[in-house]
Amino acid sequence: MRVLGFLILFLSCNNIEHKKSTISEKQEKSKADSLNLQKITQSHRPTRGHKDTVLHLSIEDISTDGNEVTATYVNDTLRNAIWEIYGESGQRLIKYTLTRDGKIDVVDIRSSYKVPPPKVKSKKDVIWSKSLYQLDTSGALMTKKIDTNLLLVFPYFKQNVPLVLNP
């Protein structure tokens, strides 16, 4: 009888460990999928030097998988913003930097999957693209030869992230 009790206890513990390892494997895969994007974003993070205010917000109606904007203000004026958009078919990171002459420099990095996300096995299953362009504060393109589809999200950004904070 003791052997049977020990055997049941042993099997149930192994089953718990198996569930934990399956969950852990899924979490690791998810982390690996976004690892390249995280490495790229490290060079685009706001500097930790002179800043007055940092806002973290999410913009509605952009992606069902979520998004986050980190906006850095100096003297109540937007200096840069990093917008991470997550989607079922890929991810997008947009860095807006306001220049001294009133323009906005944009670094737009996108990833998309060649295969459905559960079947992603390696870096070869992900397509990366990067675009550099410049806008004025109204959202008008200042750079030639760019896919205008990239500009479709800027009105949402401008509507939700103030260029100047109210006193």
MOCORHU-V230047 format. One record per residue. N is the residue number from 0. RES is the residue in one letter. PHI is phi in whole degrees, -180 to 180 (NA if undefined). Layout:
N&RES&PHI + N&RES&PHI
//
This chain:
0&M&NA + 1&R&-63 + 2&V&-63 + 3&L&-63 + 4&G&-63 + 5&F&-63 + 6&L&-63 + 7&I&-64 + 8&L&-61 + 9&F&-62 + 10&L&-66 + 11&S&-68 + 12&C&-66 + 13&N&-64 + 14&N&-64 + 15&I&-63 + 16&E&-63 + 17&H&-64 + 18&K&-63 + 19&K&-62 + 20&S&-69 + 21&T&-66 + 22&I&-63 + 23&S&-61 + 24&E&-62 + 25&K&-65 + 26&Q&-66 + 27&E&-64 + 28&K&-63 + 29&S&-63 + 30&K&-65 + 31&A&-66 + 32&D&-61 + 33&S&-98 + 34&L&-60 + 35&N&-62 + 36&L&-62 + 37&Q&-64 + 38&K&-63 + 39&I&-67 + 40&T&-70 + 41&Q&-58 + 42&S&-78 + 43&H&-111 + 44&R&-72 + 45&P&-61 + 46&T&-70 + 47&R&-98 + 48&G&-86 + 49&H&-87 + 50&K&-156 + 51&D&-98 + 52&T&-142 + 53&V&-126 + 54&L&-108 + 55&H&-118 + 56&L&-148 + 57&S&-120 + 58&I&-103 + 59&E&-72 + 60&D&66 + 61&I&-100 + 62&S&-151 + 63&T&-72 + 64&D&-89 + 65&G&108 + 66&N&-161 + 67&E&-147 + 68&V&-112 + 69&T&-115 + 70&A&-110 + 71&T&-111 + 72&Y&-116 + 73&V&-125 + 74&N&53 + 75&D&66 + 76&T&-116 + 77&L&-61 + 78&R&-102 + 79&N&-156 + 80&A&-146 + 81&I&-117 + 82&W&-118 + 83&E&-105 + 84&I&-118 + 85&Y&-111 + 86&G&-141 + 87&E&-65 + 88&S&-97 + 89&G&160 + 90&Q&-135 + 91&R&-143 + 92&L&-125 + 93&I&-123 + 94&K&-113 + 95&Y&-104 + 96&T&-126 + 97&L&-80 + 98&T&-93 + 99&R&-66 + 100&D&-90 + 101&G&85 + 102&K&-97 + 103&I&-121 + 104&D&-83 + 105&V&-125 + 106&V&-114 + 107&D&-122 + 108&I&-115 + 109&R&-126 + 110&S&-128 + 111&S&-141 + 112&Y&-100 + 113&K&-77 + 114&V&-128 + 115&P&-57 + 116&P&-49 + 117&P&-65 + 118&K&-98 + 119&V&-67 + 120&K&-116 + 121&S&-152 + 122&K&-62 + 123&K&-67 + 124&D&-87 + 125&V&-121 + 126&I&-105 + 127&W&-110 + 128&S&-143 + 129&K&-137 + 130&S&-128 + 131&L&-120 + 132&Y&-155 + 133&Q&-131 + 134&L&-122 + 135&D&-92 + 136&T&-69 + 137&S&-85 + 138&G&102 + 139&A&-72 + 140&L&-72 + 141&M&-104 + 142&T&-109 + 143&K&-90 + 144&K&58 + 145&I&-136 + 146&D&-67 + 147&T&-68 + 148&N&-63 + 149&L&-65 + 150&L&-85 + 151&L&-64 + 152&V&-90 + 153&F&-60 + 154&P&-58 + 155&Y&-65 + 156&F&-62 + 157&K&-62 + 158&Q&-70 + 159&N&-109 + 160&V&-117 + 161&P&-70 + 162&L&-76 + 163&V&-133 + 164&L&-78 + 165&N&-75 + 166&P&-70
//
